Amino acid sequence: MAGAMLILLSACATPPEVKQLSTAQIQYFDTAIQAVATQSEALVLASTKIQKQAEERIAKREADSNAQLVKLLSDSNKGDSTDERKSLAEKVLTASKSSAKSAADARAKLQQDLDAIKAKSEELGRYIATMKDVQIALDAYIQSEKAGEKIVSSVLGQPSVSHLIDKVQKTIPNVTGAANDLKLLLSGLGG
């Protein structure tokens, strides 16, 4: 009877290879977290550069528009009546205000896109960190259920495994579209 119990217990025990695999998985998540952080920094730097180039294009268009308005105004001063000059001056003023508003709107959109890129990058980092927490919990449960419960509550700050699962379930929908969102944001900056 004791021999049958020992065989049964040894059959239920987690093989050492699985424990090693679980530990390796945690190291993988550490590396992935570092890679995502580095990639996020590079993405934000590239986005900032693209934003600066776009702002330079906006400033050039604005300067060109203003130069055209000044030329138009100076050409109109050659022989036109006072009423015609006044009408033209009003048109030039309206066009100048419109150009300034377009430039301000474009700059605001660029800043909004850059902020969104930063937020999406941070979101991806949080997702990887959450997945690492899940792996730590799994690793602890592989060692023993009691150790798993202790890790979930004291180290991960979750009241139970189900709360950790809920956290993952809530995170997944937010992350699934992050790569596409980032592509769209970057293409918007480049245009």
Residue frames as qw, qx, qy, qz and C-alpha x, y, z in Angstrom:
[[0.000, 0.886, 0.464, 0.000, 0.00, 0.00, 0.00],
 [0.301, -0.802, 0.109, 0.505, 2.79, 2.41, 0.90],
 [0.420, -0.142, 0.605, 0.661, 4.55, 1.61, -2.40],
 [0.226, 0.619, 0.660, 0.361, 1.36, 2.35, -4.37],
 [0.136, -0.935, -0.251, 0.211, 1.00, 5.68, -2.54],
 [0.399, -0.583, 0.338, 0.622, 4.61, 6.62, -3.34],
 [0.359, 0.182, 0.686, 0.607, 4.10, 5.82, -7.02],
 [0.070, 0.810, 0.563, 0.148, 0.90, 7.86, -7.04],
 [0.254, -0.888, -0.047, 0.380, 2.61, 10.83, -5.36],
 [0.408, -0.379, 0.487, 0.673, 5.61, 10.69, -7.66],
 [0.315, 0.439, 0.693, 0.477, 3.27, 10.59, -10.68],
 [0.027, -0.913, -0.407, -0.025, 1.60, 13.80, -9.46],
 [0.434, -0.658, 0.091, 0.609, 4.85, 15.64, -8.79],
 [0.434, 0.882, -0.075, -0.171, 6.00, 18.25, -11.27],
 [0.890, 0.163, 0.040, 0.425, 8.99, 17.01, -13.28],
 [0.460, -0.578, 0.066, 0.671, 12.21, 19.00, -12.73],
 [0.345, 0.169, 0.506, 0.772, 12.30, 19.91, -16.42],
 [0.067, -0.775, -0.530, -0.337, 8.93, 21.65, -16.11],
 [0.430, -0.817, -0.162, 0.349, 10.22, 23.63, -13.14],
 [0.473, -0.286, 0.323, 0.768, 13.31, 24.61, -15.16],
 [0.200, 0.464, 0.591, 0.629, 11.11, 25.57, -18.09],
 [0.217, -0.874, -0.433, -0.048, 8.97, 27.73, -15.85],
 [0.464, -0.687, 0.051, 0.557, 12.03, 29.51, -14.43],
 [0.406, 0.006, 0.493, 0.769, 13.37, 30.01, -17.96],
 [0.069, 0.705, 0.591, 0.387, 10.01, 31.51, -18.93],
 [0.309, -0.888, -0.214, 0.264, 10.33, 34.12, -16.18],
 [0.450, -0.435, 0.323, 0.710, 13.79, 35.01, -17.50],
 [0.294, 0.382, 0.629, 0.610, 12.26, 35.27, -20.98],
 [0.080, -0.880, -0.450, -0.126, 9.71, 37.76, -19.67],
 [0.418, -0.741, 0.038, 0.524, 12.47, 39.79, -17.99],
 [0.400, -0.121, 0.516, 0.748, 14.29, 39.95, -21.33],
 [0.141, 0.599, 0.651, 0.445, 11.07, 40.76, -23.18],
 [0.217, -0.901, -0.315, 0.206, 10.31, 43.58, -20.72],
 [0.391, -0.575, 0.256, 0.672, 13.76, 45.07, -21.35],
 [0.322, 0.147, 0.653, 0.669, 13.36, 44.68, -25.12],
 [0.028, 0.772, 0.593, 0.226, 9.92, 46.31, -25.11],
 [0.291, -0.854, -0.127, 0.411, 11.23, 49.18, -22.98],
 [0.376, -0.362, 0.440, 0.731, 14.14, 49.73, -25.37],
 [0.219, 0.383, 0.714, 0.543, 11.88, 49.43, -28.38],
 [0.081, -0.865, -0.493, 0.047, 9.43, 51.89, -26.83],
 [0.313, -0.727, 0.092, 0.604, 12.21, 54.40, -26.21],
 [0.316, -0.096, 0.609, 0.721, 13.37, 54.03, -29.82],
 [0.116, 0.610, 0.715, 0.322, 9.81, 54.40, -31.08],
 [0.156, -0.901, -0.305, 0.265, 9.25, 57.56, -29.05],
 [0.336, -0.551, 0.310, 0.698, 12.59, 59.00, -30.23],
 [0.254, 0.160, 0.709, 0.638, 11.73, 58.22, -33.86],
 [0.008, 0.763, 0.635, 0.120, 8.24, 59.64, -33.40],
 [0.242, -0.822, -0.103, 0.505, 9.68, 62.79, -31.87],
 [0.303, -0.296, 0.506, 0.751, 12.00, 63.17, -34.86],
 [0.143, 0.436, 0.754, 0.470, 9.12, 62.61, -37.28],
 [0.112, -0.852, -0.478, 0.182, 7.06, 65.13, -35.30],
 [0.274, -0.660, 0.139, 0.686, 9.86, 67.71, -35.57],
 [0.233, -0.013, 0.662, 0.712, 10.13, 67.15, -39.34],
 [0.033, 0.647, 0.722, 0.243, 6.36, 67.50, -39.70],
 [0.188, -0.850, -0.275, 0.408, 6.41, 70.72, -37.68],
 [0.278, -0.421, 0.380, 0.775, 9.16, 72.04, -39.96],
 [0.149, 0.305, 0.747, 0.571, 6.97, 71.25, -42.98],
 [0.090, -0.807, -0.580, 0.059, 4.03, 73.02, -41.32],
 [0.262, -0.743, -0.010, 0.616, 6.20, 76.07, -40.58],
 [0.258, -0.148, 0.570, 0.766, 7.46, 76.13, -44.19],
 [0.062, 0.550, 0.741, 0.381, 3.92, 75.94, -45.58],
 [0.191, -0.850, -0.404, 0.279, 2.88, 78.69, -43.19],
 [0.289, -0.573, 0.220, 0.734, 5.85, 80.87, -44.23],
 [0.208, 0.125, 0.697, 0.674, 5.12, 80.22, -47.94],
 [0.026, -0.721, -0.679, -0.136, 1.48, 81.12, -47.42],
 [0.235, -0.827, -0.185, 0.477, 2.42, 84.32, -45.61],
 [0.303, -0.332, 0.437, 0.779, 4.91, 85.24, -48.36],
 [0.133, 0.395, 0.737, 0.532, 2.22, 84.75, -50.99],
 [0.126, -0.835, -0.527, 0.101, -0.16, 86.91, -49.00],
 [0.289, -0.689, 0.067, 0.661, 2.46, 89.68, -48.67],
 [0.250, -0.057, 0.611, 0.749, 3.16, 89.52, -52.41],
 [0.034, 0.608, 0.732, 0.306, -0.53, 89.65, -53.20],
 [0.212, -0.852, -0.344, 0.333, -0.96, 92.62, -50.88],
 [0.289, -0.540, 0.262, 0.746, 1.99, 94.50, -52.36],
 [0.200, 0.179, 0.709, 0.652, 0.78, 93.82, -55.91],
 [0.026, -0.739, -0.668, -0.084, -2.64, 95.13, -55.00],
 [0.242, -0.749, -0.153, 0.598, -1.19, 98.47, -53.89],
 [0.262, -0.162, 0.491, 0.815, -0.26, 99.27, -57.49],
 [0.156, -0.047, -0.431, -0.887, -3.07, 101.43, -58.82],
 [0.254, -0.478, -0.831, -0.127, -6.16, 99.91, -57.18],
 [0.285, -0.667, -0.110, -0.680, -8.80, 102.06, -55.55],
 [0.184, -0.394, 0.635, -0.638, -9.02, 102.39, -51.78],
 [0.815, -0.075, 0.211, -0.534, -12.12, 100.18, -51.63],
 [0.887, 0.292, -0.353, -0.050, -10.41, 97.45, -53.65],
 [0.332, 0.460, -0.674, 0.473, -7.33, 97.61, -51.41],
 [0.459, -0.309, 0.507, -0.661, -9.51, 97.43, -48.29],
 [0.922, 0.069, -0.001, -0.380, -11.40, 94.42, -49.67],
 [0.761, 0.389, -0.493, 0.164, -8.15, 92.71, -50.61],
 [0.031, 0.480, -0.653, 0.585, -6.66, 93.48, -47.19],
 [0.711, -0.205, 0.357, -0.571, -9.65, 91.82, -45.54],
 [0.945, 0.220, -0.194, -0.147, -9.23, 88.75, -47.76],
 [0.508, 0.492, -0.600, 0.374, -5.52, 88.61, -46.96],
 [0.284, -0.421, 0.582, -0.635, -6.24, 88.91, -43.23],
 [0.878, -0.049, 0.166, -0.447, -8.85, 86.14, -43.41],
 [0.867, 0.348, -0.353, 0.050, -6.48, 83.88, -45.37],
 [0.239, 0.533, -0.638, 0.502, -3.68, 84.58, -42.88],
 [0.552, -0.321, 0.488, -0.595, -5.91, 83.68, -39.92],
 [0.951, 0.120, -0.022, -0.284, -7.01, 80.51, -41.69],
 [0.680, 0.470, -0.512, 0.234, -3.40, 79.54, -42.39],
 [0.053, -0.483, 0.648, -0.586, -2.41, 80.14, -38.75],
 [0.760, -0.174, 0.333, -0.531, -5.38, 78.08, -37.51],
 [0.929, 0.266, -0.234, -0.106, -4.51, 75.20, -39.88],
 [0.454, 0.500, -0.620, 0.399, -0.91, 75.23, -38.65],
 [0.334, -0.393, 0.582, -0.629, -2.00, 75.27, -35.01],
 [0.897, -0.008, 0.126, -0.423, -4.45, 72.41, -35.63],
 [0.827, 0.379, -0.409, 0.075, -1.74, 70.37, -37.39],
 [0.181, 0.496, -0.669, 0.523, 0.69, 70.95, -34.51],
 [0.597, -0.271, 0.448, -0.608, -1.95, 69.94, -31.95],
 [0.951, 0.150, -0.084, -0.257, -2.69, 66.74, -33.93],
 [0.606, 0.475, -0.578, 0.270, 1.03, 65.91, -34.04],
 [0.125, -0.425, 0.659, -0.607, 1.30, 66.29, -30.28],
 [0.804, -0.091, 0.247, -0.534, -1.83, 64.19, -29.77],
 [0.902, 0.294, -0.309, -0.071, -0.38, 61.43, -31.99],
 [0.372, 0.485, -0.663, 0.432, 2.94, 61.49, -30.13],
 [0.427, -0.326, 0.550, -0.639, 1.14, 61.25, -26.79],
 [0.916, 0.063, 0.049, -0.392, -0.88, 58.31, -28.12],
 [0.737, 0.415, -0.516, 0.135, 2.30, 56.55, -29.29],
 [0.040, 0.441, -0.697, 0.564, 3.82, 56.95, -25.83],
 [0.665, -0.171, 0.388, -0.615, 0.64, 55.63, -24.20],
 [0.933, 0.209, -0.180, -0.233, 0.46, 52.58, -26.52],
 [0.532, 0.463, -0.639, 0.308, 4.13, 51.80, -25.85],
 [0.226, -0.354, 0.650, -0.633, 3.54, 51.97, -22.10],
 [0.837, -0.013, 0.131, -0.531, 0.47, 49.76, -22.52],
 [0.846, 0.308, -0.435, -0.014, 2.55, 47.08, -24.23],
 [0.244, 0.440, -0.698, 0.510, 5.11, 47.25, -21.43],
 [0.521, -0.237, 0.483, -0.662, 2.40, 46.82, -18.80],
 [0.915, 0.122, -0.130, -0.362, 1.02, 43.82, -20.69],
 [0.676, 0.356, -0.606, 0.220, 4.39, 42.06, -20.74],
 [0.047, -0.370, 0.660, -0.652, 4.81, 42.83, -17.03],
 [0.745, -0.113, 0.240, -0.612, 1.37, 41.35, -16.33],
 [0.908, 0.218, -0.330, -0.137, 2.28, 38.21, -18.25],
 [0.374, 0.407, -0.704, 0.447, 5.45, 37.95, -16.18],
 [0.426, -0.282, 0.514, -0.689, 3.30, 38.12, -13.03],
 [0.907, 0.062, -0.043, -0.414, 1.19, 35.27, -14.41],
 [0.760, 0.345, -0.533, 0.140, 4.31, 33.24, -15.06],
 [0.033, 0.417, -0.679, 0.604, 5.64, 33.90, -11.55],
 [0.691, -0.156, 0.340, -0.619, 2.33, 32.68, -10.13],
 [0.925, 0.211, -0.243, -0.203, 2.46, 29.58, -12.34],
 [0.497, 0.454, -0.653, 0.347, 6.04, 28.93, -11.32],
 [0.254, -0.345, 0.628, -0.650, 5.12, 29.15, -7.64],
 [0.838, -0.011, 0.179, -0.516, 2.13, 26.84, -8.12],
 [0.801, 0.344, -0.490, -0.011, 4.38, 24.35, -9.91],
 [0.185, 0.394, -0.740, 0.512, 6.51, 24.29, -6.75],
 [0.120, -0.318, -0.884, 0.323, 3.48, 23.90, -4.48],
 [0.127, -0.721, -0.554, -0.396, -0.06, 25.19, -4.17],
 [0.463, -0.771, -0.283, 0.332, 0.73, 26.80, -0.83],
 [0.438, -0.305, 0.210, 0.819, 3.74, 28.63, -2.30],
 [0.146, 0.404, 0.572, 0.698, 1.60, 29.71, -5.23],
 [0.256, -0.821, -0.497, -0.121, -1.07, 31.19, -3.00],
 [0.491, -0.667, -0.090, 0.553, 1.56, 33.04, -0.97],
 [0.372, -0.057, 0.382, 0.844, 3.22, 34.49, -4.11],
 [0.017, 0.600, 0.597, 0.532, -0.13, 35.57, -5.58],
 [0.336, -0.864, -0.374, -0.019, -1.14, 37.42, -2.42],
 [0.509, -0.730, 0.018, 0.456, 2.11, 38.79, -0.99],
 [0.451, -0.227, 0.426, 0.751, 4.36, 39.33, -4.02],
 [0.135, 0.331, 0.619, 0.699, 1.86, 40.05, -6.79],
 [0.149, 0.136, 0.320, -0.926, -0.64, 41.82, -4.53],
 [0.520, -0.109, -0.528, -0.663, -3.62, 39.89, -5.89],
 [0.618, -0.280, 0.455, -0.576, -6.23, 38.39, -3.57],
 [0.806, 0.044, 0.584, -0.085, -6.48, 35.22, -5.67],
 [0.373, -0.070, 0.717, 0.584, -5.49, 33.61, -8.92],
 [0.276, 0.673, 0.668, 0.157, -8.91, 34.47, -10.35],
 [0.021, -0.931, -0.083, 0.355, -8.18, 38.17, -9.80],
 [0.298, -0.502, 0.571, 0.578, -4.90, 37.75, -11.68],
 [0.355, 0.290, 0.804, 0.378, -6.77, 35.99, -14.48],
 [0.159, 0.869, 0.453, -0.116, -9.33, 38.83, -14.58],
 [0.163, -0.803, 0.223, 0.528, -6.46, 41.32, -14.85],
 [0.314, -0.185, 0.745, 0.559, -5.05, 39.42, -17.83],
 [0.288, 0.542, 0.768, 0.182, -8.48, 39.10, -19.45],
 [0.071, 0.925, 0.254, -0.275, -9.03, 42.85, -19.14],
 [0.239, -0.678, 0.410, 0.560, -5.58, 43.61, -20.54],
 [0.506, 0.072, 0.750, 0.419, -5.73, 41.37, -23.61],
 [0.378, 0.759, 0.513, 0.136, -8.37, 43.32, -25.59],
 [0.052, -0.961, 0.064, 0.265, -6.47, 46.57, -25.02],
 [0.383, -0.567, 0.594, 0.424, -3.24, 45.09, -26.32],
 [0.675, 0.270, 0.654, 0.209, -4.43, 43.15, -29.35],
 [0.450, 0.817, 0.293, 0.209, -4.83, 46.28, -31.47],
 [0.357, -0.833, 0.125, 0.403, -1.82, 48.18, -30.10],
 [0.519, -0.174, 0.543, 0.636, 0.55, 47.26, -32.94],
 [0.293, 0.590, 0.593, 0.463, -1.96, 48.34, -35.59],
 [0.149, -0.952, -0.249, 0.095, -2.70, 51.52, -33.65],
 [0.460, -0.639, 0.277, 0.551, 1.00, 52.32, -33.51],
 [0.467, 0.152, 0.605, 0.626, 1.39, 51.73, -37.27],
 [0.128, 0.804, 0.506, 0.286, -1.49, 54.08, -37.99],
 [0.304, -0.913, -0.070, 0.265, -0.14, 56.73, -35.65],
 [0.512, -0.415, 0.417, 0.625, 3.32, 56.55, -37.20],
 [0.382, 0.381, 0.609, 0.581, 1.96, 56.76, -40.72],
 [0.033, -0.917, -0.390, -0.077, -0.07, 59.80, -39.66],
 [0.404, -0.782, 0.129, 0.456, 3.06, 61.50, -38.37],
 [0.527, -0.141, 0.538, 0.643, 4.97, 60.85, -41.58],
 [0.351, 0.616, 0.618, 0.340, 2.35, 62.42, -43.85]]
